[in-house]
Amino acid sequence: MDNASWAPVGLPAREYLLVMLTAAAATFLLTGLVRLLAFRVGAVAYPRQRDVHVKPMPRMGGVAMYGGVLVAMFLAANLPALSRGFNYSNDILAVVIAGGLIVLVGALDDRFELDSLTKLAGQVTAAGILVLFGVQWFVFWVPWGGAEGHLGQLMVLGSNQGQLLTVLLVVAMINAMNFVDGLDGLASGIGLVSATATFVFCLGVLDRQNGDVQAYPPALIAAAIAGACLGFLPHNFQPAKIFMGDSGSMLIGLMLATASTSASGRMDYTRLNPTDSIALLSPLLVVAAVLFVPLLDLIMAVVRRTRAGKSPFHADKMHLHHRLLEIGHSQRRAVLLIYLWASVIAFGAVSLTLFNAVVVAWVVGLGVLLAAIISVIPRMRTRADRESR
């Protein structure tokens, strides 16, 4: 191939938007068919003590979301502006294959309730497929050990270190998204927010690379899963008609981790000022922000259960969304509130890589204050009612 085949051609934002909308439309249409299939094969969630829903609900919605992703990838492969990105990276093929495996494991769990070790084996295998195709962390910035006049240094990972970090990140993201899936529309909404924030970050990376086609894959992966979440949300928002199940939540986690990892490999660290710590940290910053709400819930659940002498995978009714319901929020308001928290954190982190840090800090601070006030309003009302009696 000549050099002209991979030369920069600008930022194909409209094509990415088309891919996102295609994934949304395909997922929306496929979800109705998957709902009928779930009832037929018995992939149905019956109400349990810890559940919020009160009637049997079909799950396995992740199958429709994966179908939407496949349609979006097929379209991208046939768009002249995006098809060249498939020639210089295996990242898209890797996420399609690993995503197929994780959806299969999740669909089996949606039907047969697999044990936690079997699911973990499937998650590690999917992460291993990504690594085999070359999706892994190679370098990141640490705030110590820099030369005189420089803040921090770049740490280059060995092959084994990068592979291990990638597997740990993918498995953590998968389980974090799985744990947060507890209210109608919660996981699909957080997935939409996180994927959109990741997509914006990946576009920023692509723009800094002057539209280099080798930096296309992470933005495409993020756009596809954002579209899938958007298309599934109308079926899943309260009152839900179908649950995404483990097949959906694990797919979201896998693709978010893949997009972030792929973007980190496209960062041109040689063009960055060594004192620009925000830009150097940006891949890890976005991962941390995207993970924050679901990972916080995951960590709290593990600590809570192990302190009680139970398995970290023992289900309970003490997740963040359950606590918001206890405070007095309705299901819809609790979900929208968690959307707000996720948006402030994720888009705040991405904005730090694109805009003035001081301005972003003020905006994020106001967003956090607003979210905190809205979170405690029901409790304040309850106290006021008690005092007035």
N, C-alpha and C positions, 0 to 999 in steps of 0.2 A: 504494500500500500504506500502511496506517496504521502508526503507531509500534509498536503492539502486536505486529505481525508479526515485528519483530526484537528485541523486548525480551528481556532475559536470562531464562532459565528454569532456571538452575542448571547443574551440571556433569553432562552425560550420559555418565558413565563406563561404565555398563552397556551402553549402546548402542554405544559405541566398542569395548568388549570383544566384543560380539556381532559387530561388523563384522570384528574381528581373527580370531575363531574361524571365521567364514564364509569369509574369505579362505584360512585354513589348510585347512579341509575341502575347499573347491573345488580348491585347488592340489594337495592330496594325491590327490584322485580323478582330476584331469586329467593328472597326471604319468604315470600308467600308459599312458594313451592316447597322450601325446606320445612316450613311449619307443618304442612300436610305430611311430609315424609317423617318428621319427628313423631307425630301422633301414630303413624302407621307402624314404625319400628319400635315404638315404646320408649323413645327418648323424652321422657316427661318428668318434670320436677313436681313431686307431690309435697304439699305443705308440711314442714317440720316445725318443731317448737322454736327454733332460732330464726325461721324464715319470716319475711314480712308479707309475702303473697298468701292468699287464703284459698286459692283454687289451683288445680293441676295446670301446669304451664309447660308447653313444649319448649325444648331447648335445642342445642345443636345449631344455633344461628351462625356460629363461626364457619360452617360449611358454605353458607351464602356469602359471607364476607370474603372467604378465600376465592369463591367463584368470581366475585367482583374484582378482586386483585388480579386474577388471571386475565380477565377481559381487559383490564386497564393495561397490563403488561403487553398483551397482544397488540393493543392499539398503539402503544408507544413504540413497539418494535417495527410498526409499519408507518410511523410518522417520520418523514425525512429529517426533521429537525432533531428528533430524539433517537432514531434508530442507530446512529453511529456510536452512541454510548454503549451499545451492547457489544461492540467489537473490541473494546479495550479493557474490559473488566468482566469477571465472573460473578460479581456481587449480586446481580439481579437473578441469574440462574441459581445461585446459592440460596437466596431467600425464597425463591419459588419452591425448590426441592425441600429445604428445611421447613418451610411453612406448610407444605403438604403433609410432611411427617407429623408436625405438631398438631395440625388440625385432625389428622387421623387418630392420634392418641387422645386428643380432647373429645372427639366424637364418640370413641369407645367408652371414655369415662362418662360422657353425658348419657350413654345408654346403660352401661354395666357397672358404674361406680368403681373404677379401678382403685387399687390401693396406692398410697402416696409414693412408695418406692418404685412402682411401675411407672407412674407419671414422671418421677424424677429421672428415671433412666431414659424415658423418651425425650425429656427436655435436654439432658446432657448430650444425647445422640444428635438432636437437632442442632445444638450449639457446635458439636463436633463437625457436622456437615459444613457449617459456615466456615470453620477454621480450615477444613480440607480444601475449600474453594478460595482460600486466601483472605477471608474477611477476618481481620484481627487488628488489635492495637499494636503500633510499632513504636510510638514515641509520645511522650507528654511532658508538660512543663512542671517542675517542682520549685517551690520558692526558696531553695537553699543552694549553696555551693556555687553561686555564680561568680564570674570573674569581677575584678574591680570595676565599679561603675555600672554593673549589670545586676538586675534583680532576678535571682534564681538561674536555673539552667534547664536545658532539655535533657530528659532521661530517655535514652534509647533502650528499648526492651529487647532482650534476646528472644529467639524464636519460641522457646518453651514458656518464657514469662508472658509474652504477648498472647500466646494461645490460651494459657491458663486464665489470664485476666479477661479475655474475651468470653470464655466459657462461663466464668463466674458472673460477669455482667449480664450475659444473656439469660442465665438461669434466674438471677435475682430479678431482672425486669419481668420475666414471664410470671414468676410467683407473686411479685408485687401487684401486677395487674389482675392476677387470679384472685388474690385476697380481697381486692377492693370491690369486686363484683358482687354487691349485696343488695342494691336497690334498683328499681326499674330505671334504666337509662344511665346508671352511674358509670359503669366501665366504658360503655360506648361513648359517653360524653367526655370523660377524662381522656380516652383514647383519641378522640377528635381534637381536643385542646392540645394534648401533648404532641400528636403527629403534625398538627398545623404549625406549632411552635418549632418543631424540629425541621419542618419543611422550610420555614422562613430562614432558619439558621443555615440550612444547606444551600439555599439560594444565595445567601451572603457569602458562603464559601465559594460557590460557583462564580459569583460576581468578582471576588478577589482574584480568582484564577483567570479572569478575562474570558469567561465562557468556555474554558477548555473542556472538550467533550469527555475527557477522562474523569471529570468531576460530576458527570450527570447522574450516576447511579443512586447516591444517597438521597438526592432531591426526589427522584422518581419513586423510590421505595416509600419515602415519607408521604408523598402525594397520594400514592395508591392506597395506603392504609388509612389516611385521613378521609379519603373518599368512601372507603368501605364503612368506616364508622359513621359517616354522615348519612349514607344510604340506609344503614341498619337502625339508626336512632329513632325515626318515626314509628317503627314497629316495636321499639323497646322502651320508649319513654312512658312514664306512668299515665294511664294504666297499660302495662305492657301486654302485647299479644304473643310474644315469644322471648325467650332468654337466649343470649349468645352462648351460654355454657362455657365450659373449659376450652372448647374448640375455638371460641372467639377470643376470650380473654388472653389465652396463651399465644394466639396468633398476633394480637396487638403487641404484647410484650416482646415477642421475637422480632417483629419488624421494626419496632422503635429502637431496640438495641442494635439491630443490623444497620439502620440508617445512621445512628450516631457513630458507630464504629467505622462504617464506611466513610463518613465525613471526616473523621479524624485522620484517616489515611490520605485524604485529599488536601489537607492543610499544608500550604507551602510555608514552612516555618522559616525558611531562609529569607523570605521577603518581609518578615515581621521585625519590628524593633525589639531587641531583647528585653527592654524595660516595659514593653506593652504586655503586662501580665494578664490582662483581661482577654486579649486576643489569643495569647498562648494557652490560656486555660479554657477557652471557649468550648472545645469538644466535651471536656469533663464537666464543665459548668452546665451545659445543656442537658447532659445525661443526669446530673444530680438534680436539676430543676424538674425535669420530666418525671423522675422517679420519686420526688419528694413526698407528695401526698400518699401514693400507694405504698411506698417503702416505709414511711413513718407508721402507717397502719400495720404493715407487716412486722416491723420491729416491735411495736407495742404488743402485738398479738403473741409473738414468740416469747417475749419476756413475761407477759402475763400468764401464759400457759405453763411455761417451765417452772415459774415460781410456785404455781399451784400443783406441781408434780405431774403435769399432764404432757402429752406429746405436743410439739410445736404445731402439728397439723390437726390437733383436736379442735373441732368447730365450736364456736360459742357465739354469743350475741352481745359482744362488747367492742365491735369495730367502731371506727370513727362515725360512720353513718348511723349506727345504732345509738351512739351517744347523742348525736344531734336530734334524733327522734325522741330520746328521753328528755332532753332539754325542753322540747315542746314544738319543734319544727315539724311541719307536715313532710310527707315523703318528697313531694315535688320541691318544696323549699329547701330541704336538706340536700337534695341532689344539685339544685342550682347553686347553693352556697358552696358546695365542694367544687363545682365548676369554677366559681369565682376564685377560690383559693388557688386552684391549679393554674388558672389563667394568669393571675398576678405573678406567681412564682415562675412559671415556664416562660411567659412572654417577657417578664422582667429580666430573666437571665439572658434571653436572646437579644433583647434591646441593648444590654450592656456591650454586646459585641458589634453593635451597629451605630449607636448614638452616644452622645455625651454622657459619661457615667454619672455626673452630678445631677443632671436633669432626670435621668432614669431612676436614680436613687430616690429623688423626691416623689416621682410618680408612683413608684413601687411602694414607698412608705405610706402614701395616701391610700393606695389600694389595700394594703395590709390593714390599715386602721379601719377602713370602711368594712372589710370582710369581718374583722374582729367585732365591730359594733353590731353588725347584722347577726353574727353568731350568738351573741349573748342577749339579744333583745327579748326572746321568750322568757329567759330566766329572770331578767329585770322586771318584766311584767308580772311574773308570778310573785316575786318579792313585794312589788307594789300592791298587788291585790291582797296579800297576807297582812301587810301593814295597815291597809285601809279598813280591815275588818275589826 
